[in-house]
Amino acid sequence: MGKIRTYMKALLLLLLFFILEFFAVTVITAIFISMSVPYEEPQYQLVMLAVSNMLAICVMGWWYYFSVADS
């Protein structure tokens, strides 16, 4: 039962990250559309990459701290 619980924790982390990423992309896309910036602009891609990396660092760090470091 312990291995199944560990796998479910890992899958939950992946699902949480995908949900956060979807909302971040939606918000950033809405901001860029309101500013009339085309998607091909390097700024759009740079902002998306930066937000994606920051979300990954925050989510993975938070998950590690509360699930692994507390054990």
N, CA, C and O atoms as a Maestro MAE file, in Angstrom:
{
 s_m_m2io_version
 :::
 2.0.0
}

f_m_ct {
 s_m_title
 :::
 protein
 m_atom[284] {
  # First column is atom index #
  i_m_mmod_type
  r_m_x_coord
  r_m_y_coord
  r_m_z_coord
  i_m_residue_number
  s_m_chain_name
  s_m_pdb_residue_name
  s_m_pdb_atom_name
  i_m_atomic_number
  :::
  1 25 0.826 -1.201 0.000 1 A "MET " " N  " 7
  2 3 0.000 0.000 0.000 1 A "MET " " CA " 6
  3 2 0.864 1.255 0.000 1 A "MET " " C  " 6
  4 15 0.430 2.301 -0.482 1 A "MET " " O  " 8
  5 25 2.078 1.166 0.532 2 A "GLY " " N  " 7
  6 3 2.958 2.324 0.605 2 A "GLY " " CA " 6
  7 2 3.421 2.797 -0.758 2 A "GLY " " C  " 6
  8 15 3.531 3.999 -1.002 2 A "GLY " " O  " 8
  9 25 3.697 1.838 -1.660 3 A "LYS " " N  " 7
  10 3 4.147 2.224 -3.004 3 A "LYS " " CA " 6
  11 2 3.020 2.895 -3.786 3 A "LYS " " C  " 6
  12 15 3.253 3.860 -4.514 3 A "LYS " " O  " 8
  13 25 1.833 2.394 -3.637 4 A "ILE " " N  " 7
  14 3 0.693 2.986 -4.343 4 A "ILE " " CA " 6
  15 2 0.473 4.412 -3.856 4 A "ILE " " C  " 6
  16 15 0.201 5.308 -4.655 4 A "ILE " " O  " 8
  17 25 0.590 4.622 -2.558 5 A "ARG " " N  " 7
  18 3 0.426 5.965 -1.996 5 A "ARG " " CA " 6
  19 2 1.507 6.910 -2.522 5 A "ARG " " C  " 6
  20 15 1.226 8.070 -2.822 5 A "ARG " " O  " 8
  21 25 2.734 6.418 -2.633 6 A "THR " " N  " 7
  22 3 3.825 7.231 -3.163 6 A "THR " " CA " 6
  23 2 3.575 7.591 -4.625 6 A "THR " " C  " 6
  24 15 3.803 8.732 -5.026 6 A "THR " " O  " 8
  25 25 3.113 6.641 -5.419 7 A "TYR " " N  " 7
  26 3 2.810 6.915 -6.827 7 A "TYR " " CA " 6
  27 2 1.665 7.920 -6.964 7 A "TYR " " C  " 6
  28 15 1.696 8.792 -7.832 7 A "TYR " " O  " 8
  29 25 0.666 7.792 -6.107 8 A "MET " " N  " 7
  30 3 -0.459 8.731 -6.151 8 A "MET " " CA " 6
  31 2 -0.007 10.142 -5.775 8 A "MET " " C  " 6
  32 15 -0.488 11.117 -6.352 8 A "MET " " O  " 8
  33 25 0.902 10.259 -4.823 9 A "LYS " " N  " 7
  34 3 1.443 11.573 -4.475 9 A "LYS " " CA " 6
  35 2 2.164 12.198 -5.667 9 A "LYS " " C  " 6
  36 15 2.023 13.391 -5.933 9 A "LYS " " O  " 8
  37 25 2.933 11.385 -6.376 10 A "ALA " " N  " 7
  38 3 3.660 11.888 -7.542 10 A "ALA " " CA " 6
  39 2 2.694 12.310 -8.644 10 A "ALA " " C  " 6
  40 15 2.891 13.347 -9.277 10 A "ALA " " O  " 8
  41 25 1.659 11.520 -8.878 11 A "LEU " " N  " 7
  42 3 0.684 11.869 -9.905 11 A "LEU " " CA " 6
  43 2 -0.135 13.091 -9.513 11 A "LEU " " C  " 6
  44 15 -0.502 13.892 -10.372 11 A "LEU " " O  " 8
  45 25 -0.420 13.237 -8.238 12 A "LEU " " N  " 7
  46 3 -1.138 14.412 -7.771 12 A "LEU " " CA " 6
  47 2 -0.313 15.673 -7.994 12 A "LEU " " C  " 6
  48 15 -0.852 16.713 -8.372 12 A "LEU " " O  " 8
  49 25 0.981 15.582 -7.762 13 A "LEU " " N  " 7
  50 3 1.875 16.702 -8.018 13 A "LEU " " CA " 6
  51 2 1.856 17.087 -9.494 13 A "LEU " " C  " 6
  52 15 1.785 18.269 -9.832 13 A "LEU " " O  " 8
  53 25 1.919 16.105 -10.355 14 A "LEU " " N  " 7
  54 3 1.881 16.363 -11.791 14 A "LEU " " CA " 6
  55 2 0.558 17.000 -12.198 14 A "LEU " " C  " 6
  56 15 0.544 17.949 -12.982 14 A "LEU " " O  " 8
  57 25 -0.531 16.500 -11.685 15 A "LEU " " N  " 7
  58 3 -1.846 17.061 -11.986 15 A "LEU " " CA " 6
  59 2 -1.964 18.492 -11.479 15 A "LEU " " C  " 6
  60 15 -2.480 19.359 -12.184 15 A "LEU " " O  " 8
  61 25 -1.493 18.744 -10.268 16 A "LEU " " N  " 7
  62 3 -1.515 20.092 -9.711 16 A "LEU " " CA " 6
  63 2 -0.707 21.056 -10.570 16 A "LEU " " C  " 6
  64 15 -1.140 22.180 -10.825 16 A "LEU " " O  " 8
  65 25 0.451 20.622 -11.011 17 A "PHE " " N  " 7
  66 3 1.281 21.482 -11.849 17 A "PHE " " CA " 6
  67 2 0.597 21.776 -13.183 17 A "PHE " " C  " 6
  68 15 0.635 22.914 -13.650 17 A "PHE " " O  " 8
  69 25 -0.019 20.787 -13.797 18 A "PHE " " N  " 7
  70 3 -0.719 21.024 -15.067 18 A "PHE " " CA " 6
  71 2 -1.875 21.999 -14.903 18 A "PHE " " C  " 6
  72 15 -2.100 22.844 -15.769 18 A "PHE " " O  " 8
  73 25 -2.605 21.892 -13.808 19 A "ILE " " N  " 7
  74 3 -3.710 22.811 -13.556 19 A "ILE " " CA " 6
  75 2 -3.192 24.236 -13.368 19 A "ILE " " C  " 6
  76 15 -3.734 25.176 -13.950 19 A "ILE " " O  " 8
  77 25 -2.149 24.397 -12.561 20 A "LEU " " N  " 7
  78 3 -1.557 25.726 -12.370 20 A "LEU " " CA " 6
  79 2 -1.007 26.289 -13.670 20 A "LEU " " C  " 6
  80 15 -1.170 27.476 -13.953 20 A "LEU " " O  " 8
  81 25 -0.368 25.458 -14.449 21 A "GLU " " N  " 7
  82 3 0.195 25.892 -15.729 21 A "GLU " " CA " 6
  83 2 -0.911 26.348 -16.674 21 A "GLU " " C  " 6
  84 15 -0.753 27.351 -17.369 21 A "GLU " " O  " 8
  85 25 -2.021 25.629 -16.708 22 A "PHE " " N  " 7
  86 3 -3.144 26.007 -17.563 22 A "PHE " " CA " 6
  87 2 -3.682 27.386 -17.181 22 A "PHE " " C  " 6
  88 15 -3.929 28.223 -18.049 22 A "PHE " " O  " 8
  89 25 -3.861 27.617 -15.887 23 A "PHE " " N  " 7
  90 3 -4.369 28.915 -15.454 23 A "PHE " " CA " 6
  91 2 -3.357 30.031 -15.706 23 A "PHE " " C  " 6
  92 15 -3.746 31.144 -16.059 23 A "PHE " " O  " 8
  93 25 -2.087 29.753 -15.532 24 A "ALA " " N  " 7
  94 3 -1.061 30.761 -15.800 24 A "ALA " " CA " 6
  95 2 -1.032 31.115 -17.282 24 A "ALA " " C  " 6
  96 15 -0.943 32.290 -17.638 24 A "ALA " " O  " 8
  97 25 -1.104 30.126 -18.130 25 A "VAL " " N  " 7
  98 3 -1.111 30.382 -19.582 25 A "VAL " " CA " 6
  99 2 -2.346 31.172 -19.968 25 A "VAL " " C  " 6
  100 15 -2.265 32.087 -20.787 25 A "VAL " " O  " 8
  101 25 -3.475 30.835 -19.396 26 A "THR " " N  " 7
  102 3 -4.715 31.550 -19.708 26 A "THR " " CA " 6
  103 2 -4.622 33.017 -19.296 26 A "THR " " C  " 6
  104 15 -4.999 33.902 -20.064 26 A "THR " " O  " 8
  105 25 -4.127 33.275 -18.099 27 A "VAL " " N  " 7
  106 3 -4.018 34.657 -17.617 27 A "VAL " " CA " 6
  107 2 -3.005 35.443 -18.449 27 A "VAL " " C  " 6
  108 15 -3.286 36.574 -18.846 27 A "VAL " " O  " 8
  109 25 -1.855 34.876 -18.715 28 A "ILE " " N  " 7
  110 3 -0.836 35.588 -19.488 28 A "ILE " " CA " 6
  111 2 -1.309 35.825 -20.916 28 A "ILE " " C  " 6
  112 15 -1.067 36.893 -21.477 28 A "ILE " " O  " 8
  113 25 -1.968 34.858 -21.499 29 A "THR " " N  " 7
  114 3 -2.500 35.039 -22.848 29 A "THR " " CA " 6
  115 2 -3.539 36.152 -22.863 29 A "THR " " C  " 6
  116 15 -3.554 36.968 -23.786 29 A "THR " " O  " 8
  117 25 -4.401 36.199 -21.865 30 A "ALA " " N  " 7
  118 3 -5.404 37.267 -21.797 30 A "ALA " " CA " 6
  119 2 -4.735 38.632 -21.660 30 A "ALA " " C  " 6
  120 15 -5.178 39.605 -22.272 30 A "ALA " " O  " 8
  121 25 -3.684 38.708 -20.871 31 A "ILE " " N  " 7
  122 3 -2.964 39.977 -20.719 31 A "ILE " " CA " 6
  123 2 -2.340 40.396 -22.032 31 A "ILE " " C  " 6
  124 15 -2.438 41.560 -22.419 31 A "ILE " " O  " 8
  125 25 -1.699 39.467 -22.724 32 A "PHE " " N  " 7
  126 3 -1.065 39.814 -23.992 32 A "PHE " " CA " 6
  127 2 -2.089 40.153 -25.067 32 A "PHE " " C  " 6
  128 15 -1.830 41.009 -25.913 32 A "PHE " " O  " 8
  129 25 -3.243 39.498 -25.050 33 A "ILE " " N  " 7
  130 3 -4.295 39.840 -26.017 33 A "ILE " " CA " 6
  131 2 -4.807 41.245 -25.742 33 A "ILE " " C  " 6
  132 15 -5.045 42.015 -26.673 33 A "ILE " " O  " 8
  133 25 -4.980 41.585 -24.465 34 A "SER " " N  " 7
  134 3 -5.471 42.923 -24.137 34 A "SER " " CA " 6
  135 2 -4.449 43.999 -24.507 34 A "SER " " C  " 6
  136 15 -4.822 45.143 -24.768 34 A "SER " " O  " 8
  137 25 -3.171 43.641 -24.532 35 A "MET " " N  " 7
  138 3 -2.131 44.593 -24.930 35 A "MET " " CA " 6
  139 2 -1.878 44.569 -26.435 35 A "MET " " C  " 6
  140 15 -1.024 45.303 -26.932 35 A "MET " " O  " 8
  141 25 -2.614 43.732 -27.159 36 A "SER " " N  " 7
  142 3 -2.494 43.580 -28.614 36 A "SER " " CA " 6
  143 2 -1.090 43.150 -29.033 36 A "SER " " C  " 6
  144 15 -0.554 43.655 -30.020 36 A "SER " " O  " 8
  145 25 -0.509 42.241 -28.302 37 A "VAL " " N  " 7
  146 3 0.805 41.687 -28.649 37 A "VAL " " CA " 6
  147 2 0.579 40.347 -29.339 37 A "VAL " " C  " 6
  148 15 -0.097 39.478 -28.788 37 A "VAL " " O  " 8
  149 25 1.137 40.165 -30.543 38 A "PRO " " N  " 7
  150 3 0.956 38.876 -31.232 38 A "PRO " " CA " 6
  151 2 1.714 37.751 -30.522 38 A "PRO " " C  " 6
  152 15 2.707 37.990 -29.834 38 A "PRO " " O  " 8
  153 25 1.227 36.529 -30.702 39 A "TYR " " N  " 7
  154 3 1.826 35.373 -30.035 39 A "TYR " " CA " 6
  155 2 3.245 35.075 -30.516 39 A "TYR " " C  " 6
  156 15 4.015 34.428 -29.806 39 A "TYR " " O  " 8
  157 25 3.589 35.534 -31.696 40 A "GLU " " N  " 7
  158 3 4.914 35.242 -32.247 40 A "GLU " " CA " 6
  159 2 6.004 36.125 -31.648 40 A "GLU " " C  " 6
  160 15 7.189 35.893 -31.889 40 A "GLU " " O  " 8
  161 25 5.625 37.112 -30.889 41 A "GLU " " N  " 7
  162 3 6.607 38.015 -30.296 41 A "GLU " " CA " 6
  163 2 7.476 37.269 -29.293 41 A "GLU " " C  " 6
  164 15 6.983 36.425 -28.545 41 A "GLU " " O  " 8
  165 25 8.770 37.580 -29.277 42 A "PRO " " N  " 7
  166 3 9.657 36.910 -28.310 42 A "PRO " " CA " 6
  167 2 9.297 37.212 -26.854 42 A "PRO " " C  " 6
  168 15 9.552 36.392 -25.972 42 A "PRO " " O  " 8
  169 25 8.708 38.380 -26.598 43 A "GLN " " N  " 7
  170 3 8.338 38.711 -25.221 43 A "GLN " " CA " 6
  171 2 7.300 37.725 -24.687 43 A "GLN " " C  " 6
  172 15 7.373 37.311 -23.530 43 A "GLN " " O  " 8
  173 25 6.341 37.353 -25.523 44 A "TYR " " N  " 7
  174 3 5.307 36.413 -25.111 44 A "TYR " " CA " 6
  175 2 5.933 35.082 -24.732 44 A "TYR " " C  " 6
  176 15 5.615 34.513 -23.688 44 A "TYR " " O  " 8
  177 25 6.820 34.589 -25.577 45 A "GLN " " N  " 7
  178 3 7.459 33.310 -25.318 45 A "GLN " " CA " 6
  179 2 8.360 33.374 -24.089 45 A "GLN " " C  " 6
  180 15 8.427 32.421 -23.312 45 A "GLN " " O  " 8
  181 25 9.046 34.492 -23.917 46 A "LEU " " N  " 7
  182 3 9.924 34.655 -22.765 46 A "LEU " " CA " 6
  183 2 9.121 34.700 -21.465 46 A "LEU " " C  " 6
  184 15 9.509 34.087 -20.470 46 A "LEU " " O  " 8
  185 25 8.020 35.413 -21.476 47 A "VAL " " N  " 7
  186 3 7.180 35.494 -20.283 47 A "VAL " " CA " 6
  187 2 6.591 34.120 -19.962 47 A "VAL " " C  " 6
  188 15 6.561 33.721 -18.798 47 A "VAL " " O  " 8
  189 25 6.131 33.406 -20.963 48 A "MET " " N  " 7
  190 3 5.578 32.075 -20.736 48 A "MET " " CA " 6
  191 2 6.626 31.128 -20.157 48 A "MET " " C  " 6
  192 15 6.325 30.345 -19.255 48 A "MET " " O  " 8
  193 25 7.842 31.195 -20.666 49 A "LEU " " N  " 7
  194 3 8.913 30.345 -20.159 49 A "LEU " " CA " 6
  195 2 9.264 30.705 -18.718 49 A "LEU " " C  " 6
  196 15 9.453 29.820 -17.883 49 A "LEU " " O  " 8
  197 25 9.350 31.989 -18.430 50 A "ALA " " N  " 7
  198 3 9.688 32.426 -17.075 50 A "ALA " " CA " 6
  199 2 8.610 32.019 -16.077 50 A "ALA " " C  " 6
  200 15 8.919 31.529 -14.990 50 A "ALA " " O  " 8
  201 25 7.362 32.218 -16.440 51 A "VAL " " N  " 7
  202 3 6.263 31.842 -15.539 51 A "VAL " " CA " 6
  203 2 6.231 30.330 -15.340 51 A "VAL " " C  " 6
  204 15 6.012 29.853 -14.226 51 A "VAL " " O  " 8
  205 25 6.443 29.589 -16.395 52 A "SER " " N  " 7
  206 3 6.462 28.141 -16.292 52 A "SER " " CA " 6
  207 2 7.572 27.666 -15.356 52 A "SER " " C  " 6
  208 15 7.352 26.785 -14.525 52 A "SER " " O  " 8
  209 25 8.749 28.242 -15.491 53 A "ASN " " N  " 7
  210 3 9.858 27.848 -14.626 53 A "ASN " " CA " 6
  211 2 9.615 28.247 -13.173 53 A "ASN " " C  " 6
  212 15 9.919 27.474 -12.264 53 A "ASN " " O  " 8
  213 25 9.081 29.420 -12.946 54 A "MET " " N  " 7
  214 3 8.810 29.859 -11.573 54 A "MET " " CA " 6
  215 2 7.717 28.997 -10.929 54 A "MET " " C  " 6
  216 15 7.806 28.662 -9.748 54 A "MET " " O  " 8
  217 25 6.702 28.645 -11.694 55 A "LEU " " N  " 7
  218 3 5.667 27.754 -11.162 55 A "LEU " " CA " 6
  219 2 6.247 26.390 -10.822 55 A "LEU " " C  " 6
  220 15 5.916 25.811 -9.788 55 A "LEU " " O  " 8
  221 25 7.101 25.882 -11.681 56 A "ALA " " N  " 7
  222 3 7.717 24.581 -11.420 56 A "ALA " " CA " 6
  223 2 8.553 24.625 -10.149 56 A "ALA " " C  " 6
  224 15 8.464 23.719 -9.321 56 A "ALA " " O  " 8
  225 25 9.353 25.653 -9.986 57 A "ILE " " N  " 7
  226 3 10.189 25.783 -8.792 57 A "ILE " " CA " 6
  227 2 9.323 25.887 -7.544 57 A "ILE " " C  " 6
  228 15 9.589 25.218 -6.546 57 A "ILE " " O  " 8
  229 25 8.300 26.712 -7.592 58 A "CYS " " N  " 7
  230 3 7.441 26.897 -6.411 58 A "CYS " " CA " 6
  231 2 6.664 25.634 -6.065 58 A "CYS " " C  " 6
  232 15 6.645 25.216 -4.907 58 A "CYS " " O  " 8
  233 25 6.032 25.030 -7.047 59 A "VAL " " N  " 7
  234 3 5.211 23.851 -6.788 59 A "VAL " " CA " 6
  235 2 6.072 22.678 -6.343 59 A "VAL " " C  " 6
  236 15 5.738 21.997 -5.373 59 A "VAL " " O  " 8
  237 25 7.173 22.436 -7.037 60 A "MET " " N  " 7
  238 3 8.028 21.309 -6.667 60 A "MET " " CA " 6
  239 2 8.678 21.540 -5.303 60 A "MET " " C  " 6
  240 15 8.793 20.603 -4.513 60 A "MET " " O  " 8
  241 25 9.100 22.757 -5.018 61 A "GLY " " N  " 7
  242 3 9.689 23.057 -3.721 61 A "GLY " " CA " 6
  243 2 8.690 22.915 -2.592 61 A "GLY " " C  " 6
  244 15 9.003 22.351 -1.544 61 A "GLY " " O  " 8
  245 25 7.488 23.427 -2.804 62 A "TRP " " N  " 7
  246 3 6.428 23.312 -1.803 62 A "TRP " " CA " 6
  247 2 6.091 21.848 -1.556 62 A "TRP " " C  " 6
  248 15 5.958 21.413 -0.413 62 A "TRP " " O  " 8
  249 25 5.957 21.102 -2.634 63 A "TRP " " N  " 7
  250 3 5.611 19.690 -2.511 63 A "TRP " " CA " 6
  251 2 6.718 18.923 -1.784 63 A "TRP " " C  " 6
  252 15 6.427 18.092 -0.925 63 A "TRP " " O  " 8
  253 25 7.960 19.186 -2.111 64 A "TYR " " N  " 7
  254 3 9.072 18.513 -1.455 64 A "TYR " " CA " 6
  255 2 9.099 18.850 0.032 64 A "TYR " " C  " 6
  256 15 9.280 17.966 0.869 64 A "TYR " " O  " 8
  257 25 8.921 20.118 0.357 65 A "TYR " " N  " 7
  258 3 8.986 20.538 1.747 65 A "TYR " " CA " 6
  259 2 7.926 19.860 2.596 65 A "TYR " " C  " 6
  260 15 8.216 19.386 3.694 65 A "TYR " " O  " 8
  261 25 6.693 19.810 2.092 66 A "PHE " " N  " 7
  262 3 5.605 19.279 2.904 66 A "PHE " " CA " 6
  263 2 5.453 17.756 2.828 66 A "PHE " " C  " 6
  264 15 4.899 17.158 3.751 66 A "PHE " " O  " 8
  265 25 5.924 17.120 1.769 67 A "SER " " N  " 7
  266 3 5.725 15.681 1.693 67 A "SER " " CA " 6
  267 2 6.989 14.885 1.995 67 A "SER " " C  " 6
  268 15 6.900 13.780 2.531 67 A "SER " " O  " 8
  269 25 8.146 15.411 1.670 68 A "VAL " " N  " 7
  270 3 9.364 14.639 1.877 68 A "VAL " " CA " 6
  271 2 10.130 15.124 3.106 68 A "VAL " " C  " 6
  272 15 10.548 14.314 3.934 68 A "VAL " " O  " 8
  273 25 10.315 16.428 3.230 69 A "ALA " " N  " 7
  274 3 11.119 16.969 4.324 69 A "ALA " " CA " 6
  275 2 10.437 16.790 5.678 69 A "ALA " " C  " 6
  276 15 11.124 16.667 6.692 69 A "ALA " " O  " 8
  277 25 9.123 16.773 5.720 70 A "ASP " " N  " 7
  278 3 8.414 16.588 6.994 70 A "ASP " " CA " 6
  279 2 8.455 15.151 7.491 70 A "ASP " " C  " 6
  280 15 8.302 14.906 8.687 70 A "ASP " " O  " 8
  281 25 8.658 14.209 6.598 71 A "SER " " N  " 7
  282 3 8.607 12.783 6.970 71 A "SER " " CA " 6
  283 2 9.721 12.359 7.870 71 A "SER " " C  " 6
  284 15 9.795 11.192 8.255 71 A "SER " " O  " 8
  :::
 }
 m_bond[283] {
  # First column is bond index #
  i_m_from
  i_m_to
  i_m_order
  :::
  1 1 2 1
  2 2 3 1
  3 3 4 2
  4 3 5 1
  5 5 6 1
  6 6 7 1
  7 7 8 2
  8 7 9 1
  9 9 10 1
  10 10 11 1
  11 11 12 2
  12 11 13 1
  13 13 14 1
  14 14 15 1
  15 15 16 2
  16 15 17 1
  17 17 18 1
  18 18 19 1
  19 19 20 2
  20 19 21 1
  21 21 22 1
  22 22 23 1
  23 23 24 2
  24 23 25 1
  25 25 26 1
  26 26 27 1
  27 27 28 2
  28 27 29 1
  29 29 30 1
  30 30 31 1
  31 31 32 2
  32 31 33 1
  33 33 34 1
  34 34 35 1
  35 35 36 2
  36 35 37 1
  37 37 38 1
  38 38 39 1
  39 39 40 2
  40 39 41 1
  41 41 42 1
  42 42 43 1
  43 43 44 2
  44 43 45 1
  45 45 46 1
  46 46 47 1
  47 47 48 2
  48 47 49 1
  49 49 50 1
  50 50 51 1
  51 51 52 2
  52 51 53 1
  53 53 54 1
  54 54 55 1
  55 55 56 2
  56 55 57 1
  57 57 58 1
  58 58 59 1
  59 59 60 2
  60 59 61 1
  61 61 62 1
  62 62 63 1
  63 63 64 2
  64 63 65 1
  65 65 66 1
  66 66 67 1
  67 67 68 2
  68 67 69 1
  69 69 70 1
  70 70 71 1
  71 71 72 2
  72 71 73 1
  73 73 74 1
  74 74 75 1
  75 75 76 2
  76 75 77 1
  77 77 78 1
  78 78 79 1
  79 79 80 2
  80 79 81 1
  81 81 82 1
  82 82 83 1
  83 83 84 2
  84 83 85 1
  85 85 86 1
  86 86 87 1
  87 87 88 2
  88 87 89 1
  89 89 90 1
  90 90 91 1
  91 91 92 2
  92 91 93 1
  93 93 94 1
  94 94 95 1
  95 95 96 2
  96 95 97 1
  97 97 98 1
  98 98 99 1
  99 99 100 2
  100 99 101 1
  101 101 102 1
  102 102 103 1
  103 103 104 2
  104 103 105 1
  105 105 106 1
  106 106 107 1
  107 107 108 2
  108 107 109 1
  109 109 110 1
  110 110 111 1
  111 111 112 2
  112 111 113 1
  113 113 114 1
  114 114 115 1
  115 115 116 2
  116 115 117 1
  117 117 118 1
  118 118 119 1
  119 119 120 2
  120 119 121 1
  121 121 122 1
  122 122 123 1
  123 123 124 2
  124 123 125 1
  125 125 126 1
  126 126 127 1
  127 127 128 2
  128 127 129 1
  129 129 130 1
  130 130 131 1
  131 131 132 2
  132 131 133 1
  133 133 134 1
  134 134 135 1
  135 135 136 2
  136 135 137 1
  137 137 138 1
  138 138 139 1
  139 139 140 2
  140 139 141 1
  141 141 142 1
  142 142 143 1
  143 143 144 2
  144 143 145 1
  145 145 146 1
  146 146 147 1
  147 147 148 2
  148 147 149 1
  149 149 150 1
  150 150 151 1
  151 151 152 2
  152 151 153 1
  153 153 154 1
  154 154 155 1
  155 155 156 2
  156 155 157 1
  157 157 158 1
  158 158 159 1
  159 159 160 2
  160 159 161 1
  161 161 162 1
  162 162 163 1
  163 163 164 2
  164 163 165 1
  165 165 166 1
  166 166 167 1
  167 167 168 2
  168 167 169 1
  169 169 170 1
  170 170 171 1
  171 171 172 2
  172 171 173 1
  173 173 174 1
  174 174 175 1
  175 175 176 2
  176 175 177 1
  177 177 178 1
  178 178 179 1
  179 179 180 2
  180 179 181 1
  181 181 182 1
  182 182 183 1
  183 183 184 2
  184 183 185 1
  185 185 186 1
  186 186 187 1
  187 187 188 2
  188 187 189 1
  189 189 190 1
  190 190 191 1
  191 191 192 2
  192 191 193 1
  193 193 194 1
  194 194 195 1
  195 195 196 2
  196 195 197 1
  197 197 198 1
  198 198 199 1
  199 199 200 2
  200 199 201 1
  201 201 202 1
  202 202 203 1
  203 203 204 2
  204 203 205 1
  205 205 206 1
  206 206 207 1
  207 207 208 2
  208 207 209 1
  209 209 210 1
  210 210 211 1
  211 211 212 2
  212 211 213 1
  213 213 214 1
  214 214 215 1
  215 215 216 2
  216 215 217 1
  217 217 218 1
  218 218 219 1
  219 219 220 2
  220 219 221 1
  221 221 222 1
  222 222 223 1
  223 223 224 2
  224 223 225 1
  225 225 226 1
  226 226 227 1
  227 227 228 2
  228 227 229 1
  229 229 230 1
  230 230 231 1
  231 231 232 2
  232 231 233 1
  233 233 234 1
  234 234 235 1
  235 235 236 2
  236 235 237 1
  237 237 238 1
  238 238 239 1
  239 239 240 2
  240 239 241 1
  241 241 242 1
  242 242 243 1
  243 243 244 2
  244 243 245 1
  245 245 246 1
  246 246 247 1
  247 247 248 2
  248 247 249 1
  249 249 250 1
  250 250 251 1
  251 251 252 2
  252 251 253 1
  253 253 254 1
  254 254 255 1
  255 255 256 2
  256 255 257 1
  257 257 258 1
  258 258 259 1
  259 259 260 2
  260 259 261 1
  261 261 262 1
  262 262 263 1
  263 263 264 2
  264 263 265 1
  265 265 266 1
  266 266 267 1
  267 267 268 2
  268 267 269 1
  269 269 270 1
  270 270 271 1
  271 271 272 2
  272 271 273 1
  273 273 274 1
  274 274 275 1
  275 275 276 2
  276 275 277 1
  277 277 278 1
  278 278 279 1
  279 279 280 2
  280 279 281 1
  281 281 282 1
  282 282 283 1
  283 283 284 2
  :::
 }
}
